[in-house]
Structures are given as structure tokens and as C-alpha cells.
């Protein structure tokens, strides 16, 4: 079944280009000029990935990104004419899986979309036997097959595909120092477009969701000039 990409963009030329290229690549594409009626649209059909302009005329793209992340399990890629590092960080902090600056090559967008969808639904790079797909650490349980994180009471924590991929690799490589480059390789499939700062942002978001303080981290330790180390003791369950 074709993956459904919802494009939220008010520039008709950009929409036309994206729709043509994505259709040729086998995606189902829906285009909306605004995110104002998004919930109404999503009440009728599922979406696998959102591709949205951060500079929409009637709603702030960052606000829309936060809304999507809170309510829907889908990939999010932000399109923006602002390419400064701080703008990228703000977009990732809001919950986006990737951030692309304009102008862009349609082939790059296709590659980014496939990368995000792959992270969301791929089998972990390290083969995991069926009886070892769930791991517990402290008060948390991660299910590799269900792509879920829950506390011991069964309450789910909403993670982006990038955050889940990062936690998965931390669990699979517990008590080993992982450099930023290695984490990019493990979680982005070697995507050359990824950048070091995106890992730092993702780690920060993951720490907050795990209630793991950055200064006195219990799970994800910062290794000076090295990267990060997951120091919890995951136990198969």
C-alpha cells in the first residue's frame, strides 16, 4: 500500500512540484494550503508523513508541528526558507523528524521522506530475536516490535520516529560510548544530510521524556569529546 504524504504548503508552484515528484515515486499525496482544518481532514484518512511549510500565512508552522506531534503518530518534515542553526533547532525541538531549507531539490525531499519513514518502521539494525524484543530499565519498558515506550503502569510515552530510533540504539548498545557520527549512522541510515546538532536536540528531548536530567543524568550520560553513553541496565522482559 502506498505511503500517504500530506503536504501543507500555500505556494502552489511548490505544491505542484512536490505532488508530481512524489506521485512518480509511488506515494499517495494530499495537498492542503493551510493547517487550520487539519483535524477535520485527518478524521477521514490516515497519514504516514507530514511535509509542512513553517511559514504558513494563517498558522505558525512550529505551532502546527507541536499540534501534530501531540495528536498523531506520523513523520514530520519541516520546509523553511530559514536555514540558520537556531531555526533548525527550534523545528526539531517542536517535534519534527527533519528540517529542509528552501530552495530544495525534489530528489532530496524524496530521499528525506524515505529516510524518516524507514526510521519509523524499519526492523532494528541489530537483529533481535522475538523473545528479546521488549526491554525494561528503571520504570520504563521499550517494545522494539511495537515501536512503543511505556512506564510500568502501561502509560505510553509519545516519541517521534527519530527519538524512538535513538532510544532503541541506546538500549541495544548500552554501556558503550556512541559518538554523534555513530548515532547519526545508526538512526538515520547514514543519511549525509543529518547534522551533529540534531543528535544533541534529540537527546535533550529524549531525556525530558524519560525524566532524565541532563546535569545528573541517570540513563543518558554525556561523554566529553566522545558522545553519549546509555548507562541503564536494560533487561529482556
N, C-alpha and C positions, 0 to 999 in steps of 0.2 A: 504494500500500500504506500502511495506517495506521501512523503512528509509534507505537512501543511505549514507554510510560512506566511505569517500575517505582516504585511508591510504597512507601517503607519508613517506616512510622508505626504506633505502638502505640495511638493514640487512634482507636477505632472510629468515632466520630462524624466526625472529620476525614477518615478514610479514605472513609467513605460519601459525604461531600460531594464530595471530590476525584474519586472514581470516577464519580459521577453527572455532574458537570460535564465531565470530560474525555471521557467516552463521548459525551456530547451534541455535543462539539466534534470528534468523529471520531477520537479517539485510542484505541488499544488500551491497556488499563490492567491491570496486575497489582499486587496489594497484598500486602505482607509485613509482619507485625507486628515483625519483627526482621531484622537483617542477618547473624545468625550463620550461616545456611545459604545465604547469597547465592551463593557459588561453585557450590554444587550446583544452584541454580536456573538460573544463567547457563550451566551446561553443557548445558542443553536448548533455550535460545532466546536470541535477540539482544535487546538493549535499546538504545533510542536516547537515553533520558534517565532519570536517577535523580532522584527527588524524595524527599529524606530528612529526617527529623526529627533534629536534633542531640542531642536529649535522650532517646535510646532507653534503656530500662531495663537491657539486658543487654550493650550495647556502646556505647562512646563514638562519637558521630556524627562527630567530627573524625577519629578513627582510621579509621572506616569510609570517610570521604571520601578519605583518603590511600590506602587499600587499593584503592578503586575506580579512582582516578586512575592508580595504578601498573599495574593489570592490564587495564583496559578503556578503549576509545575510545568515550566517550559523554558527553553533557552531564550536569552535576550542579547541582542547585539545592538549597540547604540551607533547611529550615524551622526556625525557632527562636523561642522566647519571649524571647530576649535580643537586644535591639536596639542595645546600645552599640557605638560605633565599633570598639573593640578586638575585640569578638566577631565583627563583620563581617570585620575584617582577618584574624583567625585563620582564619575559614572560607575566605576567598579564598586565603590562604597555603597552606591544606591542599589546594587544587586545585579548589574549587568555582567554577562559572561565574557563579553568582548567589546571593544571600542574601536571604531573605524573612522578615520578622518576623511573628509571630502577635499578634493575630488578623489574618486577611487576607481579602480579597475573592476568591472563586473566579475572577472575571473577570481579576483581576490575575495570578493564578497562570497562567491560560491564556496571557495576553499574555507573561509572562516565559518560559514554556516555548517559545512560538513564536519569541521573540527569540533564545534560546540555540540552538535547532535551526537557525534561519536563519543565525546566525553560523557554525555548524558546517558547513553545506552550501551556502551561497549562492555565487553567482558574484561575484567581486570587484566592488566598486562601480565601479572604473575598468576599462573593457573591455580585456582583454588578448588579443592575437592568440595563436593556438595555438602559433606558433613562439616566443613570448615568455612562456611560462607557467612557465619554470624560470629561476631567477636564482642566481648564485653570488657569494658575498662571503667574503673571507678563506678559512676552511676549511669553510664551510657552503654547502649547496645547498637552496633552498626551491622546492618544486614547488606552484604555485598550484592546479593541477587535481587533484593527488593529495592536497592538504592535508597535505603532509609536509615535514619538515626532516631533512636527513641531513648527516653530515660527509663529507669527500671519500672516505673509505673505505667509505661506504654504510651506516654505522651510524645508525639512526633515533633521533631525539630525541622523546620523548613530550611534546606540547604540548596544553594544553586548547584548546577552541574559541576562548575569549577570547584566549589567548596567541597562537594562530596568526593570528587576525584582526588583532591588534596588530602582529605582525611583518610580516604582509602589507602593512599600510598604511604601516609604516615603509619597507619596500622600495620601494613604489610612490611614496612621497613623500620619497625620500632627499635629504638635504642641504637640507631645508626645516623650519623650526620649526613644530611642531604643538602647539597649546595643549591642555590637558586637555579643554576643552569640545569642541574639534575631534576629538580622539581618541575621545571618548565618542560623538560623532555618527557617525564613520566605522566604529567597531567595534560599536556597539550599535544601529545603525539609528535613532538619535535617541531611544532609549528614555529617557523622562523619569525613570525610576526609578533610572538609573545615577547614581553619585556620584563626585566627583573622586578621592577616596582610592582607589577601586577601580582607577583607571588607574595610580596610583603602585605599588600592590601588584602589579599585573600586570607593570609594567615591571621591578620588582625580581625577580619570578620569571623573567621572560624573560632578564634579564641573567645570572642564575645559570645558566640552561640553555645560554646562549651563552658561558659562562665569560667574561663581560664585567664587570669590576669596576666598582662604582658610582663610586668616587672617581677612578679612572683609566680611565674607560670608553673602549673603542676603537670601539664601534658606536653605543651609545645615549647621547648626551650630554644632561645636564640643562641647560636654558637658564633662568637665574634670571629669575623673573617672566614667563617665556614658555611653558615647557612642556618638550618634548623634541625632539631632532633626531637622526635616523639618519645618521651621518657616514660609514658604509661606502660603497663604490662597487659596487653590485650590477651584475653583468654577465650579460646573457641567455646561456643555455647550452642 
